[in-house]
């Protein structure tokens, strides 16, 4: 009999966030990724929780019905839900472009004036003052350049890093005054606006950056690892390749660029002078601002933003707990938690959170860095149309599969009689689980006769699935009549089935099963009643001392006593023309002869021997039920065919049996309908009683 493969993943319906998905022939299982606010058209890079303490009903998400859990590694919370800031330390070198173009524009690029209001010196002074006010420890330096190569650096205005922290006052105040005395925005030299784009650029950045890097590398000057450069300029440079090489090598700290220039030059052509500074800020993970030359307010706001970003530290929360009030499941964030450069928080949970196929209400409790707590509410409605495609909020996977494998690694079609080896292979979607547990149940009808727990370690990982498979082969006994649960060996009797099943421990809708049949054979032989009350009949006319009938609706009691409903026996299928035999084995109103229920998976032949209680031979019988006869029989709830095998109570010489105790020894050989190998089963001796009429 062939194995019945089962994938018992539940088919559900659902709606994807913000869009409707087409039906697929394969129903997938999806993870919900809470990495952004799901409002239509939202571009946020985090989930914005609403503080329930403020009277809100909580964030709401509507998703597909086949979304079965919130993945453990796909949470990103906006910083407003947990942000607590503290002062940090910073070393900042401010570099100012003092070339003539800062006032009059660069004639070679037809640019508008870079800083016609001469506000850049005030902006840099403001930056230093903000650093001093907000940083726990602050050092600042200043460089000004106005021409090409090293001669362009205004050496009289150079000021290496000085400690301007308030904690060092009065020296900190003195150092700040020293720095500010160096910051002078020159008017430059007015040149004719020739708009000659063929003339070479004569502005160099490299000398200034080289000086700044020397200060950062001098431990007597630089006090922290939080180093940065703030550069105010208006145009492209001639030696950008040299500066870019340093940046690509990781030798330049973050560069915060403020470019003063309009989007169009004075000829109405789009300006590209800002590209060098923008690229440098990007390479070094700094920040770039492009500001119209006369917009002093935006210049001040840009500097405030830069200093706040450099000296303010977001303190991650101490703990996060998320509980689904509907299922009772709770997960906790794995520590430590680290905020990203944008301040938002990526959270890894210790376990996934299952979603019911309906309304799910979550409580989010965040213990902040200062020890206080915030309470948030999150609702997930998972009952929409099935999702089949990945989105920013969904990751969908094929259903899990579980397969029993032979020692050769091939899929088993059945388990053999007797001892053997096997392995299991589970293919599933990625999760926080590494080793998983599979349950093996040997099924005797609807009842488990043996239950084993099998751990499967992780054996393979890909982007779309993970595999669990045991490297050490497992033991199986396919002809065990005395199974012991929990001994590490799956023990099934001939004719039984084995059900292998796995369920994700946190997600009951993520599951896989494999139901495997044994090699066809006689499964059980059970006594119908303990003592048969005989009837008077002519024993001399009985040639074959056995009659076989179909059986319907029997139950086994204490593994050896069977009850049959009075009107539920089937038609006679063996030795039906011998009237004396059928009369002697009549089952109505009660069994008149010793009778047994034989359960088989296939056509069979039999050999029966009867002995008295002293072990003396009494009689024997043999015969067979061919395929045509067996096909007329109906299987019961176990999927196998039961027949009632009744013994005519006569001895080998035709004499009636005397009242007493007797023993039946039975051997049954069955052959698969598909022509498989024959399986012979020798049953343990069955004792029975007989009362002569």
PyMOL commands that set and color helices and strands:
alter all, ss='L'
color gray80, all
select helices_A, chain A and resi 52-54+79-81+101-104+107-109+120-134+150-152+155-157+166-168+171-182+206-216+240-248+275-283+296-311+539-541+579-584+627-631
alter helices_A, ss='H'
color red, helices_A
select strands_A, chain A and resi 4-6+29-34+50-51+59-64+67-77+84-87+89-97+137-145+159-163+227-233+254-260+287-291+312-315+319-324+330-332+345-347+353-354+359-367+373-384+394-397+401-405+419-428+436-444+447-456+458-461+466-469+474-477+489-491+497-503+511-517+522-527+531-533+546-551+554-557+561-564+569-574+595-600+604-612+617-625+641-647+660-670+679-682+686-691
alter strands_A, ss='S'
color yellow, strands_A
deselect
rebuild
show_as cartoon
